[in-house]
Amino acid sequence: MQEWRKLLASLAVCAFFLFFWLNGPLQVAPEVLRQEHAESRFAMPKLVKHSEGETIRSFRAIRTETDDCFGCGLLLLDKKSERPAFGLLATDASNPGLSKALGAKVLAHSRPFVADSLHLELLPSFDLYYALSGQTIGSRQLYLESTDVVRGIRGYAGPVDIGVVLAEDGRIVSLHHVASEETASYLRMISQAGFYRQFEGLRLSDGPQQVDAVSGATLTSEAIAGTLTALSRKATPFPLSDYLETGDTVFFSVDAVLSRIWIAHAAVIFLLFFYGLQRRWKKSKRGMLVLQLLSVAYIGFFLNNSFTYVSFMHPFIGTSVSALVGLYAFFCLLGAIWGKNTYCKYVCPFGNAQRLLLRISPVKPKRFFIPDKGLYRLRSGLSVVLIAGVLLGLRSWSNFELFPDLFGLEWLSFWFFAALACVALTVYYPMIWCRLLCPTGSVLDWLSDAVKTRNNRR
């Protein structure tokens, strides 16, 4: 009976990942209304009113007789009359991309990045603010920002706001991270890997392009590239076509793609799972020591890519899953079904860091004052709260994991010292993080318990 339960669970896991691998994540709801507009000197956005605490904008298209007979070759009337063709009111609530507060941020964020920051001008489009620098043709630069403009593209912990500086020839001068809830160690990894420099020199007129994603921070890399693509489309045709040599239509897109090295990473992770699952060879102390060292050194410090419970939820909150993360999650689920949570026992670098410390510690461990059943219930309750929070939109809660700060060596982070304290505390209370606080272990234990028969649980 238990084997059938495991087989059915394995088939369900395979179907789950195959579906989302082929179709991508469940996306957020599409825009119900999208403004399509074409600007000329007769149709430009005008800021007409400021009220206390909020800005109300009215956009008018001004039409003249030249528009009525465009291309007909008739004589024009001497007197041109201007009359509004349509009107549109927008407030900060209905169009946050043009809020007064955001405009001030865009202007402030642009100053360190543009060449002529002394001659910066903040201007509105229909969907966003942009900053224009330089006084002469040929020296001007355009700054765009995705904050409150691009929605539906998420990294590991939510949207990644970026700013981009463009030259008049449509070339990207520089790309910058503005704000996000991403783990600090992942952002530092991306910056040190030269990820942002790959965008320099790309031209909007060259169509689809690719850059190399950073292994270990794949979701963040993909989110940055996707956000830049969406931002360029939001700014088409205005203001791009007015200031850059891109034409009225921009087909620019950029994808962050992992190099083939991810296959080697996946192979190492697979071997660790295989060693934990196999029963043919006895797991000796020396073999376990090698496995623990490899886990900490390779997955921990080199990749900084421990698996987390949030990976299960990514398809439901609009985050794409890379091939490496998808296979990693797949191994974890199969390990929970067939090996009684193989990931936590053998593969997790944070758990193995604690086990290595226990090997060399001269201190005699103590029994924690809360019984094991109580620890299990506390950890399960915490996991339910965290999962509900992330699904309800509290994406910063997905950072409730200590391994990125520990293995990323974030010396100035509070969470680095919290992680260090948890590892050190295991000398007195063995594996206390894993038994009391780890939501990933809780989710995998739920799955492992679900495939057991009642007789085995007694």
DOBA-748208 format. One line per 5 residues: number of its first residue (from 1); for each residue x, y, z of C-alpha. Coordinates in pm, whole numbers, plus 50000, padded with zeros to 5 digits. Layout:
NUM> X:Y:Z; ...;
***
This chain:
1> 50000:50000:50000; 50280:50241:50090; 50461:50176:49762; 50145:50264:49569; 50109:50588:49763;
6> 50469:50677:49684; 50422:50594:49317; 50107:50803:49289; 50275:51093:49470; 50573:51067:49233;
11> 50345:51075:48927; 50165:51380:49069; 50499:51557:49126; 50614:51474:48771; 50288:51603:48622;
16> 50308:51920:48834; 50658:52016:48721; 50606:51909:48362; 50298:52131:48337; 50469:52443:48469;
21> 50791:52369:48280; 50598:52375:47951; 50346:52649:48031; 50529:52875:48272; 50388:53016:48597;
26> 50029:53117:48656; 50043:53479:48556; 49883:53775:48729; 49559:53909:48582; 49614:54095:48253;
31> 49544:54465:48220; 49176:54531:48162; 49241:54868:48000; 49554:54971:47816; 49605:55314:47667;
36> 49733:55315:47312; 49849:55658:47208; 50049:55840:46947; 50212:56172:47035; 50274:56471:46816;
41> 50307:56839:46889; 49929:56848:46894; 49886:56564:47144; 50105:56576:47450; 50040:56498:47818;
46> 49978:56813:48020; 49998:56842:48398; 49705:57072:48477; 49636:57058:48848; 49805:56989:49179;
51> 49596:56928:49489; 49721:56883:49843; 49863:56533:49886; 49766:56418:49536; 49822:56512:49175;
56> 49537:56513:48923; 49645:56503:48561; 49448:56574:48247; 49576:56453:47913; 49437:56633:47607;
61> 49484:56566:47239; 49465:56893:47045; 49341:56856:46686; 49367:57113:46405; 49250:57134:46047;
66> 49583:56989:45940; 49478:56663:46102; 49135:56664:45933; 49283:56666:45584; 49612:56491:45651;
71> 49752:56367:45322; 49461:56498:45112; 49654:56780:44944; 49383:57045:45001; 49452:57407:45087;
76> 49468:57472:45459; 49250:57731:45625; 49428:58048:45731; 49291:58026:46081; 49367:57717:46288;
81> 49126:57628:46564; 49225:57409:46856; 48964:57192:47014; 48999:56896:47249; 48949:56557:47085;
86> 48931:56370:47416; 49011:56409:47783; 49143:56167:48042; 49176:56223:48415; 49428:56027:48616;
91> 49505:56031:48989; 49789:55888:49194; 49567:55596:49292; 49461:55506:48937; 49801:55569:48779;
96> 50079:55532:49038; 50345:55559:48768; 50272:55933:48753; 50239:56008:49123; 50409:56323:49246;
101> 50613:56126:49503; 50737:55882:49239; 50836:56168:49010; 51060:56309:49282; 51219:55965:49331;
106> 51282:55919:48958; 51456:56255:48942; 51668:56181:49250; 51758:55829:49131; 51867:55955:48789;
111> 52121:56210:48915; 52407:55969:48999; 52377:55786:48665; 52331:56041:48385; 52623:56230:48235;
116> 52483:56585:48265; 52307:56581:48601; 52311:56962:48624; 52060:56992:48341; 51807:56728:48436;
121> 51441:56774:48352; 51157:56558:48482; 50885:56506:48221; 50559:56305:48217; 50436:56054:47963;
126> 50099:55880:47969; 50228:55593:48185; 50549:55706:48351; 50787:55984:48442; 51125:56007:48273;
131> 51430:56225:48324; 51603:56400:48034; 51958:56532:48065; 52181:56733:47834; 52109:57054:47646;
136> 52236:56979:47298; 52139:56715:47044; 52387:56430:47055; 52466:56467:47425; 52123:56404:47571;
141> 52048:56099:47781; 51714:55952:47882; 51653:55787:48221; 51364:55543:48270; 51262:55362:48588;
146> 51034:55063:48641; 50909:55151:48992; 50525:55134:48999; 50528:55110:48619; 50614:54746:48545;
151> 50396:54493:48723; 50367:54115:48712; 50741:54038:48678; 50889:53897:48996; 51220:53773:49121;
156> 51270:53547:49420; 51101:53785:49667; 50890:54009:49443; 50941:54286:49186; 51291:54415:49113;
161> 51287:54789:49037; 51554:54903:48792; 51669:55223:48628; 51819:55245:48279; 52011:55524:48107;
166> 51974:55546:47727; 52177:55740:47472; 52022:55918:47173; 52125:55640:46936; 51911:55392:47132;
171> 52208:55236:47309; 52191:55134:47675; 52449:55337:47866; 52398:55168:48204; 52151:54958:48403;
176> 52105:54986:48779; 51922:54813:49062; 51695:55063:49239; 51501:54866:49500; 51371:54516:49575;
181> 51309:54265:49852; 51569:54025:49712; 51822:53872:49949; 52126:54099:49983; 52373:53819:49910;
186> 52200:53743:49576; 52213:54110:49474; 52580:54129:49567; 52647:53809:49372; 52485:53957:49061;
191> 52678:54281:49090; 53015:54110:49143; 52951:53877:48850; 52927:54179:48617; 52565:54107:48527;
196> 52466:54474:48486; 52764:54544:48260; 52633:54293:48006; 52351:54534:47918; 52584:54822:47835;
201> 52597:54878:47460; 52280:54684:47374; 52065:54875:47125; 51688:54892:47143; 51670:54872:46764;
206> 51847:54533:46752; 51541:54333:46862; 51561:54021:47084; 51892:53972:47266; 52038:53758:47545;
211> 52265:53801:47844; 52412:53538:48077; 52213:53477:48396; 52405:53442:48722; 52400:53086:48852;
216> 52271:53085:49210; 52067:53401:49149; 51882:53291:48836; 51538:53417:48937; 51671:53764:49016;
221> 51867:53773:48688; 51559:53675:48486; 51343:53930:48667; 51585:54215:48588; 51598:54124:48219;
226> 51220:54082:48198; 51160:54413:48375; 51387:54595:48129; 51195:54442:47838; 50859:54546:47983;
231> 50988:54896:48063; 51102:54952:47704; 50756:54857:47580; 50587:55086:47831; 50799:55372:47695;
236> 50708:55297:47331; 50644:55505:47132; 50670:55793:47377; 50918:55903:47500; 51156:55667:47315;
241> 51059:55769:46963; 51078:56141:47051; 51433:56140:47181; 51603:55824:47054; 51681:55683:46709;
246> 51451:55386:46752; 51155:55460:46527; 50792:55445:46634; 50805:55073:46720; 51055:54901:46947;
251> 51085:54523:46925; 51359:54512:47187; 51363:54227:47437; 51635:54069:47647; 51643:53730:47821;
256> 51878:53619:48097; 51980:53264:48010; 52193:53025:48212; 52505:52899:48039; 52546:52524:48003;
261> 52738:52513:48330; 52402:52476:48508; 52400:52113:48388; 52718:52044:48587; 52562:52208:48895;
266> 52248:51994:48855; 52464:51682:48819; 52648:51749:49148; 52318:51809:49329; 52176:51489:49178;
271> 52475:51286:49301; 52421:51411:49656; 52056:51306:49642; 52148:50974:49484; 52395:50894:49762;
276> 52133:50976:50022; 51860:50768:49855; 52061:50460:49757; 52071:50161:49989; 52323:49942:49811;
281> 52633:50094:49970; 52657:50153:50340; 52688:50518:50437; 53019:50521:50622; 53145:50801:50845;
286> 53403:50892:50583; 53142:50896:50307; 52912:51116:50514; 53200:51352:50590; 53277:51390:50218;
291> 52908:51449:50144; 52877:51715:50416; 53191:51897:50307; 53081:51891:49941; 52736:52020:50035;
296> 52871:52312:50240; 53154:52404:50002; 52980:52355:49666; 52609:52420:49721; 52665:52655:50013;
301> 52963:52881:49950; 53013:52829:49574; 52649:52828:49454; 52477:52975:49762; 52176:52792:49626;
306> 51998:52601:49900; 51644:52492:49822; 51355:52669:50002; 50984:52617:50053; 50912:52925:49838;
311> 51025:52733:49529; 50706:52526:49558; 50496:52843:49539; 50674:53023:49255; 50440:52888:48982;
316> 50141:53028:49173; 50277:53378:49234; 50396:53458:48884; 50765:53374:48918; 50930:53171:48644;
321> 51125:52861:48745; 51462:52803:48580; 51580:52460:48472; 51827:52436:48762; 51574:52544:49026;
326> 51308:52320:48872; 51530:52010:48885; 51648:52099:49235; 51286:52117:49353; 51205:51795:49171;
331> 51489:51611:49347; 51375:51748:49684; 51018:51629:49635; 51119:51282:49518; 51363:51263:49808;
336> 51081:51344:50050; 50859:51077:49896; 51111:50791:49868; 51377:50875:50124; 51205:51031:50428;
341> 51319:51384:50346; 51654:51317:50179; 51720:51688:50130; 51723:51775:50499; 51915:51460:50596;
346> 52192:51470:50337; 52188:51766:50098; 52100:52091:50279; 52423:52291:50330; 52287:52476:50634;
351> 52203:52148:50805; 52540:52000:50708; 52721:52304:50848; 52559:52222:51183; 52653:51854:51155;
356> 53017:51940:51080; 53029:52160:51388; 52885:51877:51599; 53165:51651:51473; 53437:51871:51618;
361> 53258:52015:51921; 53385:51904:52264; 53061:52021:52429; 52809:51760:52532; 52471:51840:52366;
366> 52167:51907:52584; 51806:51811:52540; 51588:52106:52441; 51326:52203:52699; 51041:52162:52445;
371> 50961:51799:52354; 50996:51684:51992; 50619:51685:51931; 50600:52043:52051; 50889:52145:51824;
376> 50716:51981:51528; 50390:52165:51596; 50560:52501:51646; 50756:52463:51323; 50441:52356:51134;
381> 50246:52654:51265; 50524:52895:51167; 50540:52739:50820; 50165:52778:50766; 50183:53146:50863;
386> 50481:53210:50631; 50323:53030:50336; 49993:53216:50381; 50178:53548:50402; 50377:53489:50083;
391> 50066:53375:49891; 49878:53685:50013; 50148:53914:49877; 50396:53956:50164; 50689:53856:49945;
396> 50953:53982:50188; 50853:53692:50416; 51008:53455:50163; 51346:53572:50292; 51291:53385:50619;
401> 51588:53161:50542; 51929:53201:50700; 52155:53020:50452; 52189:53304:50193; 52323:53544:50457;
406> 52553:53282:50609; 52705:53147:50287; 52696:53489:50120; 52914:53617:50406; 52702:53927:50457;
411> 52916:54058:50742; 52713:54374:50799; 52375:54201:50798; 52185:54122:51117; 52073:53796:50957;
416> 52432:53685:50906; 52490:53696:51281; 52151:53531:51340; 52256:53246:51108; 52593:53221:51278;
421> 52421:53208:51618; 52189:52927:51503; 52484:52722:51380; 52675:52784:51704; 52370:52701:51916;
426> 52355:52355:51764; 52650:52264:51987; 52415:52280:52288; 52083:52199:52117; 52156:51986:51808;
431> 51992:52100:51482; 51771:52349:51666; 51703:52560:51353; 51601:52254:51154; 51378:52116:51430;
436> 51212:52440:51542; 51222:52710:51273; 51295:52574:50923; 50984:52606:50699; 51147:52413:50414;
441> 51203:52110:50633; 50846:52135:50758; 50699:52126:50406; 50913:51830:50304; 50825:51645:50625;
446> 50455:51700:50551; 50499:51535:50214; 50706:51251:50360; 50442:51186:50628; 50160:51201:50374;
451> 50286:50900:50180; 50331:50682:50488; 50065:50435:50594; 49914:50455:50938; 50088:50139:51053;
456> 50427:50288:50973; 50353:50605:51166; 50269:50413:51485;
***
